[in-house]
Amino acid sequence: MGRICEHEFEKPNPDDIDYSHVEYDLYAKLGLTIRKNLKKNVYEIVTIHKPRNVKHESASLESIVSIANDLEDGQQNSVVECGLLCPKRRR
């Protein structure tokens, strides 16, 4: 089971500061990833390949992870939880 930490999505992507540097890929066959739109302050499920089409959007990471789990196979494959690499744990 994968852990998705909301704090990891706070750092901007140096190539496009409107979006998080971190992305969380879903099953490869789906061709989708989770990222945070920092400008709008929402989480998105988007296509991996360009153009990056937004498929789902939510202000809540929990909600977007629930959608991702449904898309993958209906199982709870991922949970929202700070992990060992959480930037907030290092403080």
Backbone atoms as SQL, in Angstrom:
CREATE TABLE atoms (id INTEGER PRIMARY KEY, chain TEXT, resi INTEGER, resn TEXT, atom TEXT, x REAL, y REAL, z REAL);
INSERT INTO atoms VALUES
  (1, 'A', 1, 'MET', 'N', 0.846, -1.178, 0.000),
  (2, 'A', 1, 'MET', 'CA', 0.000, 0.000, 0.000),
  (3, 'A', 1, 'MET', 'C', 0.891, 1.240, 0.000),
  (4, 'A', 2, 'GLY', 'N', 0.587, 2.167, -0.889),
  (5, 'A', 2, 'GLY', 'CA', 1.370, 3.379, -0.994),
  (6, 'A', 2, 'GLY', 'C', 0.877, 4.474, -0.064),
  (7, 'A', 3, 'ARG', 'N', 1.809, 5.200, 0.487),
  (8, 'A', 3, 'ARG', 'CA', 1.483, 6.358, 1.323),
  (9, 'A', 3, 'ARG', 'C', 1.690, 7.619, 0.505),
  (10, 'A', 4, 'ILE', 'N', 0.702, 8.488, 0.551),
  (11, 'A', 4, 'ILE', 'CA', 0.794, 9.766, -0.137),
  (12, 'A', 4, 'ILE', 'C', 0.746, 10.863, 0.916),
  (13, 'A', 5, 'CYS', 'N', 1.800, 11.640, 1.004),
  (14, 'A', 5, 'CYS', 'CA', 1.921, 12.693, 2.012),
  (15, 'A', 5, 'CYS', 'C', 1.625, 14.051, 1.381),
  (16, 'A', 6, 'GLU', 'N', 0.651, 14.764, 1.946),
  (17, 'A', 6, 'GLU', 'CA', 0.278, 16.073, 1.396),
  (18, 'A', 6, 'GLU', 'C', 1.434, 17.074, 1.427),
  (19, 'A', 7, 'HIS', 'N', 2.338, 16.922, 2.368),
  (20, 'A', 7, 'HIS', 'CA', 3.447, 17.869, 2.508),
  (21, 'A', 7, 'HIS', 'C', 4.452, 17.778, 1.357),
  (22, 'A', 8, 'GLU', 'N', 4.513, 16.606, 0.721),
  (23, 'A', 8, 'GLU', 'CA', 5.435, 16.433, -0.398),
  (24, 'A', 8, 'GLU', 'C', 5.003, 17.215, -1.636),
  (25, 'A', 9, 'PHE', 'N', 3.745, 17.637, -1.680),
  (26, 'A', 9, 'PHE', 'CA', 3.212, 18.368, -2.829),
  (27, 'A', 9, 'PHE', 'C', 3.396, 19.885, -2.715),
  (28, 'A', 10, 'GLU', 'N', 4.059, 20.356, -1.660),
  (29, 'A', 10, 'GLU', 'CA', 4.196, 21.795, -1.429),
  (30, 'A', 10, 'GLU', 'C', 5.308, 22.447, -2.244),
  (31, 'A', 11, 'LYS', 'N', 6.322, 21.682, -2.597),
  (32, 'A', 11, 'LYS', 'CA', 7.456, 22.229, -3.336),
  (33, 'A', 11, 'LYS', 'C', 7.096, 22.392, -4.813),
  (34, 'A', 12, 'PRO', 'N', 7.305, 23.599, -5.377),
  (35, 'A', 12, 'PRO', 'CA', 6.967, 23.821, -6.789),
  (36, 'A', 12, 'PRO', 'C', 7.941, 23.121, -7.744),
  (37, 'A', 13, 'ASN', 'N', 7.437, 22.770, -8.898),
  (38, 'A', 13, 'ASN', 'CA', 8.244, 22.204, -9.967),
  (39, 'A', 13, 'ASN', 'C', 9.074, 23.344, -10.564),
  (40, 'A', 14, 'PRO', 'N', 10.390, 23.224, -10.621),
  (41, 'A', 14, 'PRO', 'CA', 11.211, 24.314, -11.156),
  (42, 'A', 14, 'PRO', 'C', 10.910, 24.635, -12.626),
  (43, 'A', 15, 'ASP', 'N', 10.362, 23.656, -13.358),
  (44, 'A', 15, 'ASP', 'CA', 10.032, 23.884, -14.768),
  (45, 'A', 15, 'ASP', 'C', 8.665, 24.537, -14.954),
  (46, 'A', 16, 'ASP', 'N', 7.819, 24.455, -13.929),
  (47, 'A', 16, 'ASP', 'CA', 6.487, 25.070, -13.980),
  (48, 'A', 16, 'ASP', 'C', 6.014, 25.274, -12.546),
  (49, 'A', 17, 'ILE', 'N', 6.253, 26.461, -12.001),
  (50, 'A', 17, 'ILE', 'CA', 6.011, 26.727, -10.574),
  (51, 'A', 17, 'ILE', 'C', 4.526, 26.717, -10.189),
  (52, 'A', 18, 'ASP', 'N', 3.639, 26.612, -11.143),
  (53, 'A', 18, 'ASP', 'CA', 2.210, 26.514, -10.831),
  (54, 'A', 18, 'ASP', 'C', 1.818, 25.119, -10.350),
  (55, 'A', 19, 'TYR', 'N', 2.739, 24.144, -10.490),
  (56, 'A', 19, 'TYR', 'CA', 2.438, 22.758, -10.140),
  (57, 'A', 19, 'TYR', 'C', 3.492, 22.199, -9.193),
  (58, 'A', 20, 'SER', 'N', 3.092, 21.179, -8.436),
  (59, 'A', 20, 'SER', 'CA', 4.005, 20.544, -7.488),
  (60, 'A', 20, 'SER', 'C', 5.139, 19.825, -8.217),
  (61, 'A', 21, 'HIS', 'N', 6.275, 19.777, -7.544),
  (62, 'A', 21, 'HIS', 'CA', 7.423, 19.054, -8.074),
  (63, 'A', 21, 'HIS', 'C', 7.155, 17.541, -8.003),
  (64, 'A', 22, 'VAL', 'N', 6.491, 17.117, -6.946),
  (65, 'A', 22, 'VAL', 'CA', 6.186, 15.710, -6.740),
  (66, 'A', 22, 'VAL', 'C', 4.909, 15.335, -7.482),
  (67, 'A', 23, 'GLU', 'N', 4.935, 14.173, -8.106),
  (68, 'A', 23, 'GLU', 'CA', 3.750, 13.566, -8.697),
  (69, 'A', 23, 'GLU', 'C', 3.706, 12.125, -8.208),
  (70, 'A', 24, 'TYR', 'N', 2.511, 11.582, -8.122),
  (71, 'A', 24, 'TYR', 'CA', 2.321, 10.203, -7.675),
  (72, 'A', 24, 'TYR', 'C', 1.624, 9.441, -8.800),
  (73, 'A', 25, 'ASP', 'N', 2.358, 8.535, -9.434),
  (74, 'A', 25, 'ASP', 'CA', 1.822, 7.809, -10.582),
  (75, 'A', 25, 'ASP', 'C', 0.865, 6.699, -10.160),
  (76, 'A', 26, 'LEU', 'N', -0.223, 6.581, -10.906),
  (77, 'A', 26, 'LEU', 'CA', -1.173, 5.494, -10.713),
  (78, 'A', 26, 'LEU', 'C', -0.715, 4.305, -11.559),
  (79, 'A', 27, 'TYR', 'N', -1.494, 3.236, -11.592),
  (80, 'A', 27, 'TYR', 'CA', -1.128, 2.074, -12.394),
  (81, 'A', 27, 'TYR', 'C', -0.698, 2.528, -13.785),
  (82, 'A', 28, 'ALA', 'N', 0.377, 1.974, -14.270),
  (83, 'A', 28, 'ALA', 'CA', 0.939, 2.379, -15.566),
  (84, 'A', 28, 'ALA', 'C', -0.079, 2.268, -16.700),
  (85, 'A', 29, 'LYS', 'N', -0.908, 1.245, -16.658),
  (86, 'A', 29, 'LYS', 'CA', -1.877, 1.053, -17.745),
  (87, 'A', 29, 'LYS', 'C', -2.886, 2.197, -17.833),
  (88, 'A', 30, 'LEU', 'N', -3.062, 2.957, -16.743),
  (89, 'A', 30, 'LEU', 'CA', -3.998, 4.088, -16.753),
  (90, 'A', 30, 'LEU', 'C', -3.385, 5.340, -17.383),
  (91, 'A', 31, 'GLY', 'N', -2.072, 5.463, -17.310),
  (92, 'A', 31, 'GLY', 'CA', -1.411, 6.650, -17.866),
  (93, 'A', 31, 'GLY', 'C', -1.769, 7.928, -17.128),
  (94, 'A', 32, 'LEU', 'N', -1.967, 7.816, -15.795),
  (95, 'A', 32, 'LEU', 'CA', -2.389, 8.958, -14.992),
  (96, 'A', 32, 'LEU', 'C', -1.467, 9.168, -13.797),
  (97, 'A', 33, 'THR', 'N', -1.444, 10.391, -13.312),
  (98, 'A', 33, 'THR', 'CA', -0.654, 10.739, -12.143),
  (99, 'A', 33, 'THR', 'C', -1.417, 11.768, -11.310),
  (100, 'A', 34, 'ILE', 'N', -1.073, 11.840, -10.017),
  (101, 'A', 34, 'ILE', 'CA', -1.630, 12.862, -9.129),
  (102, 'A', 34, 'ILE', 'C', -0.587, 13.957, -8.977),
  (103, 'A', 35, 'ARG', 'N', -1.030, 15.188, -9.075),
  (104, 'A', 35, 'ARG', 'CA', -0.161, 16.338, -8.828),
  (105, 'A', 35, 'ARG', 'C', -1.000, 17.397, -8.118),
  (106, 'A', 36, 'LYS', 'N', -0.343, 18.443, -7.631),
  (107, 'A', 36, 'LYS', 'CA', -1.068, 19.560, -7.017),
  (108, 'A', 36, 'LYS', 'C', -0.910, 20.794, -7.893),
  (109, 'A', 37, 'ASN', 'N', -2.017, 21.427, -8.179),
  (110, 'A', 37, 'ASN', 'CA', -2.021, 22.712, -8.874),
  (111, 'A', 37, 'ASN', 'C', -1.862, 23.767, -7.783),
  (112, 'A', 38, 'LEU', 'N', -0.661, 24.301, -7.638),
  (113, 'A', 38, 'LEU', 'CA', -0.356, 25.246, -6.565),
  (114, 'A', 38, 'LEU', 'C', -1.041, 26.589, -6.765),
  (115, 'A', 39, 'LYS', 'N', -1.284, 26.951, -7.995),
  (116, 'A', 39, 'LYS', 'CA', -1.935, 28.232, -8.289),
  (117, 'A', 39, 'LYS', 'C', -3.401, 28.207, -7.835),
  (118, 'A', 40, 'LYS', 'N', -4.092, 27.084, -8.102),
  (119, 'A', 40, 'LYS', 'CA', -5.503, 26.945, -7.735),
  (120, 'A', 40, 'LYS', 'C', -5.689, 26.268, -6.374),
  (121, 'A', 41, 'ASN', 'N', -4.602, 25.722, -5.809),
  (122, 'A', 41, 'ASN', 'CA', -4.615, 25.003, -4.539),
  (123, 'A', 41, 'ASN', 'C', -5.577, 23.805, -4.568),
  (124, 'A', 42, 'VAL', 'N', -5.468, 23.006, -5.624),
  (125, 'A', 42, 'VAL', 'CA', -6.263, 21.788, -5.756),
  (126, 'A', 42, 'VAL', 'C', -5.366, 20.644, -6.222),
  (127, 'A', 43, 'TYR', 'N', -5.783, 19.434, -5.904),
  (128, 'A', 43, 'TYR', 'CA', -5.107, 18.237, -6.380),
  (129, 'A', 43, 'TYR', 'C', -5.778, 17.792, -7.667),
  (130, 'A', 44, 'GLU', 'N', -4.975, 17.240, -8.560),
  (131, 'A', 44, 'GLU', 'CA', -5.494, 16.829, -9.864),
  (132, 'A', 44, 'GLU', 'C', -5.013, 15.431, -10.213),
  (133, 'A', 45, 'ILE', 'N', -5.850, 14.708, -10.909),
  (134, 'A', 45, 'ILE', 'CA', -5.421, 13.493, -11.597),
  (135, 'A', 45, 'ILE', 'C', -5.342, 13.890, -13.060),
  (136, 'A', 46, 'VAL', 'N', -4.135, 13.768, -13.623),
  (137, 'A', 46, 'VAL', 'CA', -3.891, 14.217, -14.994),
  (138, 'A', 46, 'VAL', 'C', -3.217, 13.116, -15.798),
  (139, 'A', 47, 'THR', 'N', -3.291, 13.247, -17.121),
  (140, 'A', 47, 'THR', 'CA', -2.594, 12.316, -17.994),
  (141, 'A', 47, 'THR', 'C', -1.084, 12.528, -17.861),
  (142, 'A', 48, 'ILE', 'N', -0.349, 11.448, -17.973),
  (143, 'A', 48, 'ILE', 'CA', 1.112, 11.529, -17.857),
  (144, 'A', 48, 'ILE', 'C', 1.719, 12.173, -19.090),
  (145, 'A', 49, 'HIS', 'N', 1.173, 11.837, -20.244),
  (146, 'A', 49, 'HIS', 'CA', 1.728, 12.340, -21.499),
  (147, 'A', 49, 'HIS', 'C', 1.101, 13.674, -21.882),
  (148, 'A', 50, 'LYS', 'N', 1.865, 14.471, -22.581),
  (149, 'A', 50, 'LYS', 'CA', 1.374, 15.776, -23.036),
  (150, 'A', 50, 'LYS', 'C', 0.413, 15.609, -24.186),
  (151, 'A', 51, 'PRO', 'N', -0.597, 16.425, -24.269),
  (152, 'A', 51, 'PRO', 'CA', -0.930, 17.478, -23.318),
  (153, 'A', 51, 'PRO', 'C', -1.448, 16.881, -22.009),
  (154, 'A', 52, 'ARG', 'N', -1.113, 17.533, -20.889),
  (155, 'A', 52, 'ARG', 'CA', -1.482, 17.059, -19.551),
  (156, 'A', 52, 'ARG', 'C', -2.951, 17.387, -19.285),
  (157, 'A', 53, 'ASN', 'N', -3.837, 16.537, -19.682),
  (158, 'A', 53, 'ASN', 'CA', -5.272, 16.762, -19.513),
  (159, 'A', 53, 'ASN', 'C', -5.718, 16.409, -18.102),
  (160, 'A', 54, 'VAL', 'N', -6.444, 17.318, -17.472),
  (161, 'A', 54, 'VAL', 'CA', -6.979, 17.088, -16.135),
  (162, 'A', 54, 'VAL', 'C', -8.218, 16.202, -16.257),
  (163, 'A', 55, 'LYS', 'N', -8.180, 15.061, -15.563),
  (164, 'A', 55, 'LYS', 'CA', -9.298, 14.119, -15.577),
  (165, 'A', 55, 'LYS', 'C', -10.189, 14.284, -14.344),
  (166, 'A', 56, 'HIS', 'N', -9.582, 14.619, -13.200),
  (167, 'A', 56, 'HIS', 'CA', -10.306, 14.816, -11.942),
  (168, 'A', 56, 'HIS', 'C', -9.598, 15.905, -11.152),
  (169, 'A', 57, 'GLU', 'N', -10.378, 16.603, -10.319),
  (170, 'A', 57, 'GLU', 'CA', -9.831, 17.711, -9.530),
  (171, 'A', 57, 'GLU', 'C', -10.562, 17.756, -8.189),
  (172, 'A', 58, 'SER', 'N', -9.813, 18.046, -7.104),
  (173, 'A', 58, 'SER', 'CA', -10.426, 18.163, -5.784),
  (174, 'A', 58, 'SER', 'C', -9.540, 19.009, -4.881),
  (175, 'A', 59, 'ALA', 'N', -10.167, 19.750, -3.992),
  (176, 'A', 59, 'ALA', 'CA', -9.424, 20.534, -3.005),
  (177, 'A', 59, 'ALA', 'C', -8.836, 19.635, -1.921),
  (178, 'A', 60, 'SER', 'N', -9.314, 18.407, -1.850),
  (179, 'A', 60, 'SER', 'CA', -8.896, 17.477, -0.806),
  (180, 'A', 60, 'SER', 'C', -8.036, 16.361, -1.380),
  (181, 'A', 61, 'LEU', 'N', -6.880, 16.136, -0.769),
  (182, 'A', 61, 'LEU', 'CA', -6.032, 15.025, -1.196),
  (183, 'A', 61, 'LEU', 'C', -6.730, 13.693, -0.911),
  (184, 'A', 62, 'GLU', 'N', -7.436, 13.608, 0.201),
  (185, 'A', 62, 'GLU', 'CA', -8.159, 12.385, 0.540),
  (186, 'A', 62, 'GLU', 'C', -9.158, 12.024, -0.562),
  (187, 'A', 63, 'SER', 'N', -9.859, 13.021, -1.066),
  (188, 'A', 63, 'SER', 'CA', -10.848, 12.787, -2.111),
  (189, 'A', 63, 'SER', 'C', -10.191, 12.337, -3.416),
  (190, 'A', 64, 'ILE', 'N', -9.094, 12.969, -3.784),
  (191, 'A', 64, 'ILE', 'CA', -8.426, 12.615, -5.043),
  (192, 'A', 64, 'ILE', 'C', -7.808, 11.222, -4.933),
  (193, 'A', 65, 'VAL', 'N', -7.324, 10.849, -3.749),
  (194, 'A', 65, 'VAL', 'CA', -6.775, 9.500, -3.546),
  (195, 'A', 65, 'VAL', 'C', -7.900, 8.467, -3.612),
  (196, 'A', 66, 'SER', 'N', -9.061, 8.794, -3.098),
  (197, 'A', 66, 'SER', 'CA', -10.211, 7.899, -3.191),
  (198, 'A', 66, 'SER', 'C', -10.590, 7.660, -4.657),
  (199, 'A', 67, 'ILE', 'N', -10.593, 8.715, -5.453),
  (200, 'A', 67, 'ILE', 'CA', -10.876, 8.589, -6.885),
  (201, 'A', 67, 'ILE', 'C', -9.798, 7.727, -7.548),
  (202, 'A', 68, 'ALA', 'N', -8.544, 7.971, -7.191),
  (203, 'A', 68, 'ALA', 'CA', -7.433, 7.189, -7.758),
  (204, 'A', 68, 'ALA', 'C', -7.584, 5.713, -7.417),
  (205, 'A', 69, 'ASN', 'N', -7.931, 5.407, -6.173),
  (206, 'A', 69, 'ASN', 'CA', -8.123, 4.009, -5.782),
  (207, 'A', 69, 'ASN', 'C', -9.247, 3.364, -6.582),
  (208, 'A', 70, 'ASP', 'N', -10.325, 4.100, -6.804),
  (209, 'A', 70, 'ASP', 'CA', -11.433, 3.569, -7.621),
  (210, 'A', 70, 'ASP', 'C', -10.980, 3.315, -9.052),
  (211, 'A', 71, 'LEU', 'N', -10.184, 4.231, -9.604),
  (212, 'A', 71, 'LEU', 'CA', -9.699, 4.065, -10.976),
  (213, 'A', 71, 'LEU', 'C', -8.775, 2.864, -11.111),
  (214, 'A', 72, 'GLU', 'N', -7.977, 2.613, -10.087),
  (215, 'A', 72, 'GLU', 'CA', -7.019, 1.518, -10.184),
  (216, 'A', 72, 'GLU', 'C', -7.715, 0.160, -10.153),
  (217, 'A', 73, 'ASP', 'N', -8.469, -0.113, -9.124),
  (218, 'A', 73, 'ASP', 'CA', -9.193, -1.390, -9.098),
  (219, 'A', 73, 'ASP', 'C', -10.233, -1.454, -7.997),
  (220, 'A', 74, 'GLY', 'N', -10.545, -0.316, -7.406),
  (221, 'A', 74, 'GLY', 'CA', -11.543, -0.287, -6.349),
  (222, 'A', 74, 'GLY', 'C', -11.016, -0.684, -4.988),
  (223, 'A', 75, 'GLN', 'N', -9.744, -1.017, -4.922),
  (224, 'A', 75, 'GLN', 'CA', -9.120, -1.387, -3.655),
  (225, 'A', 75, 'GLN', 'C', -8.441, -0.163, -3.051),
  (226, 'A', 76, 'GLN', 'N', -8.140, -0.234, -1.765),
  (227, 'A', 76, 'GLN', 'CA', -7.437, 0.877, -1.121),
  (228, 'A', 76, 'GLN', 'C', -5.932, 0.665, -1.315),
  (229, 'A', 77, 'ASN', 'N', -5.447, 1.021, -2.508),
  (230, 'A', 77, 'ASN', 'CA', -4.040, 0.851, -2.845),
  (231, 'A', 77, 'ASN', 'C', -3.161, 1.919, -2.220),
  (232, 'A', 78, 'SER', 'N', -3.732, 3.101, -1.998),
  (233, 'A', 78, 'SER', 'CA', -2.974, 4.237, -1.475),
  (234, 'A', 78, 'SER', 'C', -3.754, 4.895, -0.355),
  (235, 'A', 79, 'VAL', 'N', -3.024, 5.442, 0.608),
  (236, 'A', 79, 'VAL', 'CA', -3.626, 6.168, 1.724),
  (237, 'A', 79, 'VAL', 'C', -2.898, 7.486, 1.905),
  (238, 'A', 80, 'VAL', 'N', -3.592, 8.470, 2.460),
  (239, 'A', 80, 'VAL', 'CA', -2.985, 9.752, 2.779),
  (240, 'A', 80, 'VAL', 'C', -2.390, 9.620, 4.168),
  (241, 'A', 81, 'GLU', 'N', -1.060, 9.733, 4.224),
  (242, 'A', 81, 'GLU', 'CA', -0.361, 9.533, 5.491),
  (243, 'A', 81, 'GLU', 'C', 1.074, 10.027, 5.346),
  (244, 'A', 82, 'CYS', 'N', 1.561, 10.727, 6.341),
  (245, 'A', 82, 'CYS', 'CA', 2.961, 11.160, 6.314),
  (246, 'A', 82, 'CYS', 'C', 3.851, 9.932, 6.461),
  (247, 'A', 83, 'GLY', 'N', 4.862, 9.867, 5.627),
  (248, 'A', 83, 'GLY', 'CA', 5.801, 8.758, 5.668),
  (249, 'A', 83, 'GLY', 'C', 7.146, 9.207, 6.221),
  (250, 'A', 84, 'LEU', 'N', 8.104, 8.334, 6.141),
  (251, 'A', 84, 'LEU', 'CA', 9.442, 8.626, 6.671),
  (252, 'A', 84, 'LEU', 'C', 10.121, 9.781, 5.944),
  (253, 'A', 85, 'LEU', 'N', 9.771, 10.006, 4.686),
  (254, 'A', 85, 'LEU', 'CA', 10.392, 11.077, 3.905),
  (255, 'A', 85, 'LEU', 'C', 9.625, 12.396, 3.956),
  (256, 'A', 86, 'CYS', 'N', 8.606, 12.466, 4.789),
  (257, 'A', 86, 'CYS', 'CA', 7.797, 13.679, 4.900),
  (258, 'A', 86, 'CYS', 'C', 8.671, 14.861, 5.287),
  (259, 'A', 87, 'PRO', 'N', 8.593, 15.968, 4.542),
  (260, 'A', 87, 'PRO', 'CA', 9.398, 17.148, 4.864),
  (261, 'A', 87, 'PRO', 'C', 9.088, 17.729, 6.238),
  (262, 'A', 88, 'LYS', 'N', 7.891, 17.542, 6.734),
  (263, 'A', 88, 'LYS', 'CA', 7.501, 18.076, 8.048),
  (264, 'A', 88, 'LYS', 'C', 8.094, 17.264, 9.185),
  (265, 'A', 89, 'ARG', 'N', 8.419, 15.996, 8.945),
  (266, 'A', 89, 'ARG', 'CA', 9.003, 15.141, 9.981),
  (267, 'A', 89, 'ARG', 'C', 10.449, 15.516, 10.282),
  (268, 'A', 90, 'ARG', 'N', 11.094, 16.160, 9.348),
  (269, 'A', 90, 'ARG', 'CA', 12.519, 16.486, 9.491),
  (270, 'A', 90, 'ARG', 'C', 12.749, 17.692, 10.404),
  (271, 'A', 91, 'ARG', 'N', 11.715, 18.385, 10.717),
  (272, 'A', 91, 'ARG', 'CA', 11.856, 19.610, 11.528),
  (273, 'A', 91, 'ARG', 'C', 12.025, 19.294, 12.978);
